[in-house]
Amino acid sequence: MLQSYISTYLNKAKYEMIDGGKKFYAEIKDLRGVWAVGKTLEECRTNLTSALEGWIILRLRKNLPIPNFKIPSYKMSA
């Protein structure tokens, strides 16, 4: 469930080259504050994954909502 959420938002990320083509920049516009840079596209994506994970942890710690994240509910039989 959590991995699916992360994958969904990583697939929405927008990447661009910055610094005269020396670095990559990525952000997830739907999730304010989730962005990263890297020397290669792979490094940038790895850094973006870490940023997203940190963003989720911070929101959980501060008891803030996580957009579009639904925890499945299960009925317990007595």
mmCIF file of the C-alpha atoms, coordinates in Angstrom:
data_MODEL
# 
_entry.id   MODEL 
# 
loop_
_atom_site.group_PDB 
_atom_site.id 
_atom_site.type_symbol 
_atom_site.label_atom_id 
_atom_site.label_alt_id 
_atom_site.label_comp_id 
_atom_site.label_asym_id 
_atom_site.label_entity_id 
_atom_site.label_seq_id 
_atom_site.pdbx_PDB_ins_code 
_atom_site.Cartn_x 
_atom_site.Cartn_y 
_atom_site.Cartn_z 
_atom_site.occupancy 
_atom_site.B_iso_or_equiv 
_atom_site.pdbx_formal_charge 
_atom_site.auth_seq_id 
_atom_site.auth_comp_id 
_atom_site.auth_asym_id 
_atom_site.auth_atom_id 
_atom_site.pdbx_PDB_model_num 
ATOM 1  C CA . MET A 1 1  ? 0.000   0.000   0.000   1.00 0.00 ? 1  MET A CA 1 
ATOM 2  C CA . LEU A 1 2  ? 2.739   2.488   0.929   1.00 0.00 ? 2  LEU A CA 1 
ATOM 3  C CA . GLN A 1 3  ? 4.990   1.352   -1.917  1.00 0.00 ? 3  GLN A CA 1 
ATOM 4  C CA . SER A 1 4  ? 2.090   1.755   -4.332  1.00 0.00 ? 4  SER A CA 1 
ATOM 5  C CA . TYR A 1 5  ? 1.546   5.337   -3.093  1.00 0.00 ? 5  TYR A CA 1 
ATOM 6  C CA . ILE A 1 6  ? 5.232   6.165   -3.546  1.00 0.00 ? 6  ILE A CA 1 
ATOM 7  C CA . SER A 1 7  ? 5.337   4.604   -7.029  1.00 0.00 ? 7  SER A CA 1 
ATOM 8  C CA . THR A 1 8  ? 2.206   6.458   -8.106  1.00 0.00 ? 8  THR A CA 1 
ATOM 9  C CA . TYR A 1 9  ? 3.652   9.826   -7.162  1.00 0.00 ? 9  TYR A CA 1 
ATOM 10 C CA . LEU A 1 10 ? 7.135   9.096   -8.527  1.00 0.00 ? 10 LEU A CA 1 
ATOM 11 C CA . ASN A 1 11 ? 5.452   8.434   -11.864 1.00 0.00 ? 11 ASN A CA 1 
ATOM 12 C CA . LYS A 1 12 ? 3.907   11.934  -11.680 1.00 0.00 ? 12 LYS A CA 1 
ATOM 13 C CA . ALA A 1 13 ? 7.298   13.599  -11.150 1.00 0.00 ? 13 ALA A CA 1 
ATOM 14 C CA . LYS A 1 14 ? 8.541   16.153  -13.659 1.00 0.00 ? 14 LYS A CA 1 
ATOM 15 C CA . TYR A 1 15 ? 12.256  16.189  -14.475 1.00 0.00 ? 15 TYR A CA 1 
ATOM 16 C CA . GLU A 1 16 ? 14.379  18.850  -16.103 1.00 0.00 ? 16 GLU A CA 1 
ATOM 17 C CA . MET A 1 17 ? 18.037  19.574  -16.660 1.00 0.00 ? 17 MET A CA 1 
ATOM 18 C CA . ILE A 1 18 ? 19.435  22.546  -14.781 1.00 0.00 ? 18 ILE A CA 1 
ATOM 19 C CA . ASP A 1 19 ? 22.770  24.224  -14.218 1.00 0.00 ? 19 ASP A CA 1 
ATOM 20 C CA . GLY A 1 20 ? 23.668  24.230  -17.900 1.00 0.00 ? 20 GLY A CA 1 
ATOM 21 C CA . GLY A 1 21 ? 22.820  20.546  -18.284 1.00 0.00 ? 21 GLY A CA 1 
ATOM 22 C CA . LYS A 1 22 ? 25.070  19.473  -15.402 1.00 0.00 ? 22 LYS A CA 1 
ATOM 23 C CA . LYS A 1 23 ? 22.292  18.429  -13.015 1.00 0.00 ? 23 LYS A CA 1 
ATOM 24 C CA . PHE A 1 24 ? 18.767  17.095  -13.004 1.00 0.00 ? 24 PHE A CA 1 
ATOM 25 C CA . TYR A 1 25 ? 15.935  18.617  -11.009 1.00 0.00 ? 25 TYR A CA 1 
ATOM 26 C CA . ALA A 1 26 ? 12.693  16.797  -10.199 1.00 0.00 ? 26 ALA A CA 1 
ATOM 27 C CA . GLU A 1 27 ? 9.569   17.707  -8.333  1.00 0.00 ? 27 GLU A CA 1 
ATOM 28 C CA . ILE A 1 28 ? 6.168   16.282  -7.589  1.00 0.00 ? 28 ILE A CA 1 
ATOM 29 C CA . LYS A 1 29 ? 3.869   19.263  -8.012  1.00 0.00 ? 29 LYS A CA 1 
ATOM 30 C CA . ASP A 1 30 ? 0.923   17.533  -6.316  1.00 0.00 ? 30 ASP A CA 1 
ATOM 31 C CA . LEU A 1 31 ? 2.952   17.213  -3.102  1.00 0.00 ? 31 LEU A CA 1 
ATOM 32 C CA . ARG A 1 32 ? 4.223   20.611  -2.001  1.00 0.00 ? 32 ARG A CA 1 
ATOM 33 C CA . GLY A 1 33 ? 7.864   20.556  -0.960  1.00 0.00 ? 33 GLY A CA 1 
ATOM 34 C CA . VAL A 1 34 ? 8.808   17.253  -2.590  1.00 0.00 ? 34 VAL A CA 1 
ATOM 35 C CA . TRP A 1 35 ? 11.734  17.922  -4.919  1.00 0.00 ? 35 TRP A CA 1 
ATOM 36 C CA . ALA A 1 36 ? 15.318  16.773  -5.476  1.00 0.00 ? 36 ALA A CA 1 
ATOM 37 C CA . VAL A 1 37 ? 18.443  17.248  -7.584  1.00 0.00 ? 37 VAL A CA 1 
ATOM 38 C CA . GLY A 1 38 ? 21.130  14.884  -8.792  1.00 0.00 ? 38 GLY A CA 1 
ATOM 39 C CA . LYS A 1 39 ? 24.086  14.702  -11.137 1.00 0.00 ? 39 LYS A CA 1 
ATOM 40 C CA . THR A 1 40 ? 22.378  11.945  -13.127 1.00 0.00 ? 40 THR A CA 1 
ATOM 41 C CA . LEU A 1 41 ? 18.732  11.128  -13.762 1.00 0.00 ? 41 LEU A CA 1 
ATOM 42 C CA . GLU A 1 42 ? 19.106  7.969   -11.677 1.00 0.00 ? 42 GLU A CA 1 
ATOM 43 C CA . GLU A 1 43 ? 20.633  9.891   -8.749  1.00 0.00 ? 43 GLU A CA 1 
ATOM 44 C CA . CYS A 1 44 ? 17.893  12.495  -9.016  1.00 0.00 ? 44 CYS A CA 1 
ATOM 45 C CA . ARG A 1 45 ? 15.181  9.826   -8.929  1.00 0.00 ? 45 ARG A CA 1 
ATOM 46 C CA . THR A 1 46 ? 16.834  8.146   -5.917  1.00 0.00 ? 46 THR A CA 1 
ATOM 47 C CA . ASN A 1 47 ? 17.013  11.499  -4.132  1.00 0.00 ? 47 ASN A CA 1 
ATOM 48 C CA . LEU A 1 48 ? 13.387  12.210  -5.017  1.00 0.00 ? 48 LEU A CA 1 
ATOM 49 C CA . THR A 1 49 ? 12.342  8.866   -3.554  1.00 0.00 ? 49 THR A CA 1 
ATOM 50 C CA . SER A 1 50 ? 14.161  9.739   -0.316  1.00 0.00 ? 50 SER A CA 1 
ATOM 51 C CA . ALA A 1 51 ? 12.553  13.179  -0.267  1.00 0.00 ? 51 ALA A CA 1 
ATOM 52 C CA . LEU A 1 52 ? 9.100   11.665  -0.729  1.00 0.00 ? 52 LEU A CA 1 
ATOM 53 C CA . GLU A 1 53 ? 9.690   9.114   2.034   1.00 0.00 ? 53 GLU A CA 1 
ATOM 54 C CA . GLY A 1 54 ? 10.894  11.877  4.374   1.00 0.00 ? 54 GLY A CA 1 
ATOM 55 C CA . TRP A 1 55 ? 7.875   14.004  3.460   1.00 0.00 ? 55 TRP A CA 1 
ATOM 56 C CA . ILE A 1 56 ? 5.527   11.133  4.351   1.00 0.00 ? 56 ILE A CA 1 
ATOM 57 C CA . ILE A 1 57 ? 7.289   10.519  7.685   1.00 0.00 ? 57 ILE A CA 1 
ATOM 58 C CA . LEU A 1 58 ? 7.178   14.205  8.580   1.00 0.00 ? 58 LEU A CA 1 
ATOM 59 C CA . ARG A 1 59 ? 3.462   14.411  7.831   1.00 0.00 ? 59 ARG A CA 1 
ATOM 60 C CA . LEU A 1 60 ? 2.777   11.313  9.916   1.00 0.00 ? 60 LEU A CA 1 
ATOM 61 C CA . ARG A 1 61 ? 4.795   12.699  12.854  1.00 0.00 ? 61 ARG A CA 1 
ATOM 62 C CA . LYS A 1 62 ? 2.952   16.016  12.708  1.00 0.00 ? 62 LYS A CA 1 
ATOM 63 C CA . ASN A 1 63 ? -0.408  14.276  12.270  1.00 0.00 ? 63 ASN A CA 1 
ATOM 64 C CA . LEU A 1 64 ? -0.967  16.060  8.939   1.00 0.00 ? 64 LEU A CA 1 
ATOM 65 C CA . PRO A 1 65 ? -3.043  14.576  6.137   1.00 0.00 ? 65 PRO A CA 1 
ATOM 66 C CA . ILE A 1 66 ? -1.334  12.742  3.308   1.00 0.00 ? 66 ILE A CA 1 
ATOM 67 C CA . PRO A 1 67 ? -3.203  13.558  0.084   1.00 0.00 ? 67 PRO A CA 1 
ATOM 68 C CA . ASN A 1 68 ? -4.958  10.614  -1.577  1.00 0.00 ? 68 ASN A CA 1 
ATOM 69 C CA . PHE A 1 69 ? -3.599  8.092   0.937   1.00 0.00 ? 69 PHE A CA 1 
ATOM 70 C CA . LYS A 1 70 ? -6.260  5.712   2.104   1.00 0.00 ? 70 LYS A CA 1 
ATOM 71 C CA . ILE A 1 71 ? -5.733  3.095   4.769   1.00 0.00 ? 71 ILE A CA 1 
ATOM 72 C CA . PRO A 1 72 ? -7.816  0.039   4.010   1.00 0.00 ? 72 PRO A CA 1 
ATOM 73 C CA . SER A 1 73 ? -10.258 -0.938  6.716   1.00 0.00 ? 73 SER A CA 1 
ATOM 74 C CA . TYR A 1 74 ? -11.047 -4.525  7.556   1.00 0.00 ? 74 TYR A CA 1 
ATOM 75 C CA . LYS A 1 75 ? -14.061 -5.801  9.463   1.00 0.00 ? 75 LYS A CA 1 
ATOM 76 C CA . MET A 1 76 ? -13.138 -7.922  12.426  1.00 0.00 ? 76 MET A CA 1 
ATOM 77 C CA . SER A 1 77 ? -15.460 -10.789 13.201  1.00 0.00 ? 77 SER A CA 1 
ATOM 78 C CA . ALA A 1 78 ? -16.342 -11.306 16.845  1.00 0.00 ? 78 ALA A CA 1 
# 
